[in-house]
Amino acid sequence: MRALVFHGTGDVRCEALPDPTPPDKNGVVVRVERAAICGSDLHLYNGALPTAEAGFAIGHEFVGEVAEVGSGVRRFATGDRVLVSGVIGCGACDSCVRGRVIRCERFQTRVFGTSSGLPGGQAEAVAVPGADAALRSIPDGITTEQAVLLTDILPTAQFGARGADIRPGQDVAVIGLGPVGLLAVDCAQLFGPARVFAIDRVPARLAAAEARGAIPVEAGSEAVAEVRERTGGFGPDAVIEAVGADETIQAAIELVRVGGAVSVVGVNLNPAFPFPMALAMMKDLRFTIGICPIPELWDELIPLVQAGRLAPEHVFTHRMPLSKGRDAYAIFGARTDGVLKVLLDPSA
């Protein structure tokens, strides 16, 4: 099969790999219909997620058709069209069965496409362990593009909105308007806030957030002061941070009002992050951070997409064949050509 293979920092190639087989009796092989490049894939691509390995397929956002089934799989059969959680656990413990894969009781939480131990889905096919817990049949009313977004970033955006504990009538700010941030704008509005301020430095992303009903604010030294002024000097009740940089997390803590909540879904890998403990304490701050338990959120998100309350596919700006995956990563990594999110077609 063909796959996008990681060869080191800035080096992704479309190459032939051996066809996958079910990893054990509880696993399946999924023939991939569509895959997407996630912002967190860039951590690996840019060298921010060091690994000595090379030669594995990358990517954790993908959907497709079940091609082979292990003897222990009960919920799925050959031919079923499925979405796959980008993050999985053992698939058998109580937490995994309930969709809380981050809390896997056997400590087997893993992300597709970050090592040779669990090759990813930017490929023609992928082996999926613990299939009964990792998969969900694509229901009627969900398009393929919507299904791809349900494998990671739409649940992550909802996870961020949940963590912000948004109440009706409150003011909310979203920092960072990449795909997750723009979807966080959509998800935040499900909770009935009075206003959503959307902060970024890219004009096209600010315009996209404004089109989603948010108030655009250009990032920079005056952004915190501007939002505070527009909230009576207090700051928003809740801030969703969707970048993960030290400075944007710091800005979220500075921006939120006393007694407010900061929810971080941006990926920060800095073990020496200088958390402002005194400021957080004086603000009576609620601070949440974590990796989204993707399957746990499917039950609430799928009906919202089916009903048209959420239309997440607006984040796709580029659709490219898998054979052009190297170019896709170069465009996405450099943020050129107005790219926001790339959808890959493994059939081409």
C-alpha positions in Angstrom: 0.0 0.0 0.0 1.0 3.7 -0.3 1.4 5.9 2.8 2.9 9.1 3.9 6.0 8.0 5.6 7.9 10.0 8.2 11.7 10.2 7.6 12.7 12.9 10.0 12.1 16.6 10.6 10.5 18.2 7.5 10.7 15.0 5.5 7.5 13.2 4.6 7.3 11.0 1.5 4.6 9.0 -0.2 6.0 5.5 -0.4 5.0 1.8 -0.5 4.7 0.0 2.8 3.5 -3.6 3.5 -0.2 -4.0 3.6 -1.5 -4.0 7.2 -3.2 -7.0 8.8 -5.5 -7.0 11.9 -3.1 -6.5 14.9 -4.9 -9.2 16.9 -8.3 -10.8 17.2 -9.9 -7.6 18.5 -8.5 -5.5 15.6 -9.5 -4.6 12.1 -8.0 -3.2 8.9 -9.6 0.0 7.6 -9.3 0.9 4.0 -8.9 4.7 4.2 -11.3 6.9 2.2 -10.1 10.3 3.4 -7.5 11.5 5.8 -6.6 15.0 7.1 -3.4 16.7 8.3 -3.8 18.0 11.8 -1.9 20.9 13.4 -0.5 18.5 15.9 1.0 16.4 13.0 3.2 19.5 12.5 4.8 18.9 16.0 6.3 15.7 14.5 7.0 17.2 11.1 8.8 20.3 12.6 10.8 18.3 15.1 9.0 19.5 18.2 8.1 15.9 19.1 11.5 14.2 19.0 11.6 10.6 17.9 14.5 8.4 16.9 12.2 6.4 14.7 11.5 6.8 11.0 9.8 4.7 8.4 6.2 4.7 9.8 2.9 6.1 8.4 1.8 9.3 10.0 -1.6 10.9 10.6 -4.5 10.3 13.1 -7.5 11.8 11.4 -9.0 9.3 8.9 -12.2 7.4 8.0 -12.8 4.5 5.7 -14.3 1.1 5.2 -13.6 -2.0 7.2 -11.6 -4.4 5.0 -10.6 -7.2 7.4 -12.0 -8.2 10.9 -10.4 -10.0 13.7 -12.3 -13.0 15.2 -13.0 -11.1 18.5 -14.6 -8.0 17.0 -18.3 -7.9 17.8 -19.7 -4.5 16.6 -18.3 -4.2 13.1 -18.1 -6.3 9.9 -16.4 -6.1 6.6 -17.9 -3.3 4.5 -18.9 -1.1 7.3 -18.0 2.6 6.8 -16.4 3.9 10.0 -14.7 6.9 11.6 -11.7 6.1 13.8 -10.8 7.9 17.0 -7.4 9.5 16.6 -6.5 8.6 20.2 -7.1 5.1 21.5 -6.5 3.1 24.7 -6.5 -0.7 25.3 -10.1 -0.9 24.0 -11.2 -3.3 26.8 -11.1 -1.6 30.2 -14.2 0.2 31.6 -12.8 3.7 30.7 -12.1 2.7 27.1 -15.5 1.1 26.7 -17.0 4.4 27.9 -15.0 6.4 25.4 -12.6 7.9 28.1 -9.5 6.6 26.3 -7.3 9.2 28.0 -8.1 7.4 31.3 -7.2 3.9 30.0 -6.9 1.7 33.1 -4.1 -0.3 31.4 -2.1 2.9 30.6 -2.2 2.2 26.8 -3.3 5.6 25.6 -1.8 6.1 22.2 -2.1 8.4 19.2 -2.1 7.0 15.6 0.8 8.0 13.4 3.3 9.1 16.0 5.5 5.9 16.2 6.0 2.6 14.5 3.9 1.0 17.3 0.7 2.5 15.9 1.1 3.5 12.3 -1.2 6.3 11.1 -4.0 6.8 8.6 -2.5 9.0 6.0 -2.3 5.9 4.0 -4.4 3.6 1.8 -5.1 1.3 4.8 -4.4 1.1 8.5 -4.6 -1.5 11.3 -6.8 -0.5 14.2 -6.5 -2.4 17.5 -9.4 -2.5 20.0 -11.9 -1.9 17.2 -15.1 -2.2 19.2 -14.0 0.8 21.3 -12.0 2.8 18.6 -14.6 2.9 15.8 -18.0 4.3 15.2 -20.1 3.6 12.2 -20.6 6.7 10.0 -24.4 7.4 10.5 -26.8 8.8 8.0 -26.6 12.5 7.6 -22.9 12.7 8.2 -20.7 13.4 5.1 -17.3 11.9 4.7 -15.6 15.3 5.4 -17.6 15.8 8.5 -16.7 12.3 9.7 -13.0 13.0 9.2 -13.4 16.0 11.5 -15.2 13.9 14.1 -12.0 11.8 14.5 -10.2 14.6 16.4 -10.5 18.3 16.0 -14.3 18.8 16.3 -14.3 16.8 19.6 -11.2 18.7 20.7 -13.0 22.0 20.1 -16.0 20.8 22.0 -13.7 19.6 24.8 -12.3 23.1 25.0 -15.7 24.7 25.2 -16.7 22.2 27.9 -13.6 22.9 29.9 -14.3 26.6 29.8 -17.6 26.0 31.7 -19.5 28.5 29.5 -22.8 29.8 30.9 -25.6 31.6 29.0 -25.0 35.3 28.7 -21.3 35.2 29.4 -18.4 36.6 27.4 -16.0 34.1 25.9 -12.6 34.6 24.1 -10.9 32.1 21.8 -7.2 32.6 21.3 -5.9 31.1 18.1 -8.0 30.6 15.0 -6.6 27.6 13.3 -9.0 24.8 12.5 -9.5 23.9 16.2 -9.9 27.5 17.2 -12.5 28.2 14.5 -14.4 25.1 15.5 -14.1 26.2 19.2 -15.9 29.4 18.1 -18.7 27.3 16.7 -18.8 25.0 19.8 -18.7 27.9 22.3 -21.8 29.3 20.7 -23.7 26.1 21.5 -23.6 27.1 25.2 -25.4 30.5 24.8 -22.7 33.1 25.4 -23.5 36.8 24.9 -20.3 37.3 22.9 -17.4 35.4 21.5 -14.1 37.3 21.0 -11.8 35.7 18.4 -8.1 36.5 18.7 -5.5 35.9 16.0 -3.0 37.8 13.9 -4.0 36.4 10.4 -6.6 38.6 8.7 -8.2 35.7 6.8 -8.7 33.7 10.0 -10.2 36.8 11.7 -12.6 37.2 8.8 -13.6 33.5 9.0 -14.3 33.8 12.7 -16.4 37.0 12.1 -18.4 35.0 9.5 -19.1 32.5 12.3 -20.6 35.2 14.5 -17.5 36.1 16.6 -16.0 39.5 17.3 -12.5 39.6 15.7 -9.6 41.0 17.7 -6.1 41.3 16.1 -3.5 39.6 18.3 -0.7 41.7 19.6 0.4 43.7 22.6 -3.0 45.5 22.8 -5.3 42.5 22.4 -5.7 41.9 26.1 -6.4 45.5 26.8 -8.9 45.7 24.0 -10.9 42.8 25.1 -10.9 44.0 28.7 -12.1 47.4 27.6 -14.9 45.8 25.6 -15.9 43.7 28.7 -16.2 46.7 31.1 -12.6 46.3 32.3 -13.2 42.8 33.7 -12.2 40.5 30.9 -14.2 37.5 29.5 -15.7 34.9 31.8 -14.0 32.1 29.9 -11.0 31.8 27.5 -10.3 28.8 25.2 -6.7 28.7 24.2 -6.1 26.8 20.9 -2.5 27.6 20.1 -0.4 25.9 22.9 2.5 28.5 22.9 3.8 29.7 26.2 2.9 33.3 25.4 -0.7 32.5 24.4 -1.4 30.5 27.5 0.0 33.3 29.6 -2.2 35.7 27.7 -5.3 33.6 28.4 -4.5 33.7 32.1 -4.0 37.4 32.0 -7.1 38.1 30.0 -9.7 36.1 31.9 -11.8 37.8 34.5 -11.5 37.1 38.3 -13.4 33.9 39.0 -13.2 32.8 35.3 -12.1 29.7 33.5 -9.2 29.0 31.1 -9.4 25.9 29.0 -6.3 24.9 27.1 -6.5 22.6 24.1 -3.4 23.9 22.3 -0.5 21.4 22.6 2.3 22.7 24.8 5.3 20.4 25.2 7.4 22.7 27.3 8.3 21.0 30.6 9.6 24.3 32.0 6.5 26.4 31.2 6.5 29.3 33.7 3.0 28.9 35.1 2.0 32.2 36.8 0.8 30.6 40.0 0.4 33.8 42.0 -1.8 35.4 39.4 -3.9 32.3 39.0 -4.4 32.1 42.7 -5.3 35.8 43.0 -7.8 35.4 40.2 -9.5 32.4 41.8 -8.8 30.8 38.4 -10.2 27.5 37.1 -7.6 26.1 34.7 -8.1 23.0 32.6 -5.8 21.2 30.1 -5.8 17.8 28.6 -6.1 15.5 25.6 -9.7 15.1 24.3 -11.4 11.7 25.0 -12.7 11.6 21.4 -15.2 8.7 21.5 -16.8 10.1 24.7 -18.0 13.2 22.7 -19.4 11.4 19.7 -22.9 10.9 21.2 -23.4 14.6 21.7 -21.6 15.9 18.5 -23.0 13.5 15.9 -26.7 14.7 16.4 -25.5 18.3 16.3 -23.8 17.8 12.9 -26.8 15.8 11.6 -29.2 18.6 12.6 -27.0 21.3 10.9 -26.2 23.0 14.2 -22.5 22.3 13.5 -21.1 22.4 10.0 -17.4 21.8 10.7 -16.3 21.1 7.1 -15.9 24.8 6.5 -12.3 24.5 7.9 -11.1 22.5 4.8 -9.4 24.9 2.4 -7.3 22.4 0.4 -8.1 18.9 -1.0 -5.1 17.0 -2.4 -4.2 13.5 -3.4 -2.1 11.4 -1.1 0.5 11.2 -3.8 1.0 15.0 -3.2 1.3 14.5 0.5 4.9 15.9 0.6 3.6 19.1 -1.0 0.6 19.2 1.3 2.9 19.1 4.4 5.1 21.8 2.9 2.1 24.1 2.3 0.6 23.4 5.7 3.8 23.7 7.6 4.7 27.1 5.9 1.0 28.3 6.2 1.1 29.4 2.6 -1.6 29.7 -0.1 -4.2 30.6 2.6 -4.2 27.1 4.0 -6.2 26.2 7.0 -6.7 22.5 6.8 -5.8 19.9 4.2 -7.9 16.8 3.2 -6.1 13.9 1.6 -7.5 11.4 -0.9 -5.6 8.0 -0.7 -7.1 6.9 -4.0 -5.1 9.4 -6.0 
